[in-house]
Amino acid sequence: MASLTVLLRHSGKWNDEGNYIDFSIERILIKEYASYNDLVASISNQLGIDLSAKSIKIQYKVEGNSTPMEIHNDMGYKMHVELKKENREFGMYSLCITTIKNELVSCGTLSEGDIVQIDESLQRYDSGTNHTLALDLVNSGEAIGVFELNKDLIISKTNQREVIVGQVYKDKATLKEVMENYAISQRFQFRVDRSNDVSYALLCISEDCEWRFKAASINKSELFKVRKFIDNHTCPLKDNVYKQRQACSSLIGGMIRPKRTNHKRKYTPKDIIDDVKSDLGVDVSYMLAWRAKEKAMNFLRDPLLLWMEVTENLYYTGTFVSAITLDSAAYGVIDSENDAAWTWFFEQFKIAYGDRENMCIVSDRNESIIKSVSRVYPDVPHFACIWHLWNNVYKKFKKSHAKLSEIYFSMAKAYTQAEFDSLMEKLENIDIRVKEYLDLAGYEKWARLYAPVNRGWTMTSNIAESINVALVSARELPIYDFLERVKKMFGRWNCSNRKEATQTYTTLGKKYQEMLTLNEAVSTRMTVVPSTEYLHTVNDGGRHYTVCLLERKCVCGRFQVDELPFPHAWTVLKSKFLMLEEYCSNYYKTNSIVMTYDMPLYPLPDRNDWNIPAHVAEEVVLPPKWKIPPRRPKKKRDKPLSELLQLKNQHSCSICGQGGHNKRTCRNAPRSI
């Protein structure tokens, strides 16, 4: 790992011109990929500073800027390292160290109007002892010393069990989730009395109860401090045993999210209900559990570089076709799904999009699409949508659909050969005809493991299907109005996504940054044993996995396929103090997301303002031969036979569990729990 020599200037002071004077000189070696905490530790060791009694302020001067730059987190440290790499002259960008003596200040000293800046590097504590944290009072511009609490000064974890007056939370969202958990654990309900950017007040659901909670922002910052808390219930017992309103889908979704990372696991709403009952002691409805499952899955789902096609019949005849990629979309209207129409569409798409490296196509295996792709894109792999392929299996083979479905989708998403072979053996034992059918279709067409290019997470054409749902009402419009509606919809989506991307200040996109955070939590119990500079062995619950940083591979398969440091790779990178973002696909990074939506979609001017050439205006365009179809126009799509044959939801009695009646007419004994 590369090291840089840095000059330290200490025991001096800053003058009115912004220069550091009357200083002494030391030097240290810093590692390129170290953290801010490592820098603080190196400086304190070199200068003999006791961090329990003093804190340090690290600044440096940049040419052309009279105001010194301060390093107070990992991002500031990384910026300084980049400057040093560009100019390695010994005296450039020297660090100026100011030592601040810590003086204990009681919890009640800070007033409601004070702004408090907390140095994140000092938020290291031992839960078994009392510790302090240095604070800067912005109003005066000088350090006032130390703010002391029995536990965390700034609470950033949502598993906080004890709520007391004086606690400071990193933001309002954390405080809200802590209070939801607190209400569930204490078996009561609250209602929101006031909630805005600067205050958060709660009351007991019973109007006559004395229970009160109030928190307020510290001088309109993100920090929220508990100002008042009366934890005394005077309400009747019946008000405490109603359905828990605080057990919302977002809270439960965050709780079950780690259980949804394994794509092979079948985790039903009934399982969620049982887990919530076991972990929180709360009864939740089936719909609440289902919504929590969807929110957990939405966090984990996202497409990679692929594109799909989908068709939809229009009201005035014709067929709407579209192709969706990671960074663009194309659409058009053809007369019908035939070889000539699809060939024309692919030729136009190739002119606009080109032929790119590692490109692949996912479709519903329409014969015209297969022929057109082979003509226009002969060297591009053409994959099958695993959902459409499953519908074919469902129609052809009439037994054990539930077991076959779980095994089939797990095989399609398998990462390793051993996992795939084990699932294939199970499928063969259920129905060998299904194995022969999938073999005939070609494993490389539907299984991610056999794909010649990285198919990533996108295994279906569902992305394109969502366009159909958004255009249900627009399909009844004439062709011009329909295309204008489509253009406005894409323009609105493009503008919204561009705004969100430009307001993302992390290296990765928001979703992928959260996935890295989740992987960090999963990897906390894993250990690393290095073999070489690039090869490492990770112990995960008794199983050993080999990670190669040079080739960016792990034997579990996820590192090289998903191109994101999952727990095994995350553990190795953290142990070597490497930047995790450098081992992520460029498609996950913020600058790629911004470039995706960089080109605006300009709206058309009013028809009266069009500049139409004379030869176009003189051309006579006859309306299509069309007559009003019989019966009421369809609003919903025609369902395939596989969906029509699927069993309806079977209702059963909630008392005895048997079908044919409900709890009102039940005469059976209750089922055993």
C-alpha angles and dihedrals in degrees: 000000000000119000130202129207113231129188116228121209113193144159090041136106140230119251128209092269091060095254125134109232141175093030139151124227134233132154135218139182116240127193119238095229100036124118134246090258089057090052092051091048093050093049094046091049093048095047097035095239118166104220092196089065101026140032127208133223116209119205138159138187124244120203111258094020119095093191113080118237117237126216111212105144143021093277092055090049091050091051091052091050091052090052091050092050090055093049114025095177107138097236097043119108094000115184118247112208123205117189118213121194114226118231120185115245121190121245093251096054096084113082127215092258097055120112112216124199113200120201105225093207090067095054092100115120146160111236091214097062141045114260139179135223129207116242133190118214105218095195091067098026091226132099112259095190133248134348110209131206132163092245135005113353093206112033110215101158122085094214092079107138103184121063118193138160113274098034115137120212124199093235143346095262091060091048092050093052092047090053091048090053090044092054092049094048092047092045100236139106133235136193127214113252097177132001127171140122094292106030142039119189128176135190132191113265088242110082094215096050121111094214110125136171128184131174129173138192117259102246093326094304125131091262116100123200126198105240102172133014125170104183097186120113118206094167124114119270093247090066090060098053100054120112109298107251092186092066092087127169093253092055093047091043091057090048095052097038095098089054091058097056091088106076092198095060116099105217113176130189087253089059089050091052090052093047093049090049091050098043102034103019090233130129113224130183126251092249092052090051091048093051090049090053091050092051091050091050093047088059092055100040124088136137128246130208101312137111135216140191130221133177134209131180116239127222093243093049123267130091128260113220129185141180121206124198133176091261106022147020134216130191141173146162122249132178095246142326101286136132096262095048095048092045090053091049094050092047091053090046092051091053091054102035104025128201111302135190117269090008119158138175128226119194143149090264094254107176093232091051091050092051094045093048091051089054102041100029105025095159098044117097113245114209131190124240102248091217094056090045090052090053088057090051090048092054097044100045120046107194141073094008094161094054093040092051095055093046095044097052091044090053092049090054098038117132101198136047093234091054092048094048092049092052092045090054090054091049091050091054091054099044123347090194090069090054091052091049093050090045090053091050089054125250090236089062098060112008116085091210093062098040111125090219129035104278092182120189099327107096101151140045092243092119091065092041089064089065090061091055091051092050100048095113094036093061090077093061126096115267097264094047090044094054091045090052090051091049093051091048092053090045091052092049091046093052093047094048092046091052092050092046094050090050092054110101100181124095091245129042117273096258094048092045088055090049090055089051090051091049089053090057092048093049098052094100096045123103130207130217114187119220099176135348090281105022120077136168118222121201109213112179094322096317120105124221127187117222122194113196093187094060093026093233138136127190089237087066099226099101095059097036101044093032091218127109103256120191097288095048091038091058092052095046092049092049089055094044091239124156107258093204091065089064094053127095115265089236089069094054124101096238090056091050091050091050090051092063098029096107111075123219107232118213121237118253121244115288091245090061096052117122100220118187115238096243090055094046091051094052115102114223114192119212116252120269099260139146132187109274117237122261128015115324114258118250097183132054124258108262118227120242092257091062093045091052094051115110117257120239108286111224118210138181114275091215105049100013094232126127131238098060143036135237094273093063097032116131097169131101116267115265117254116256 
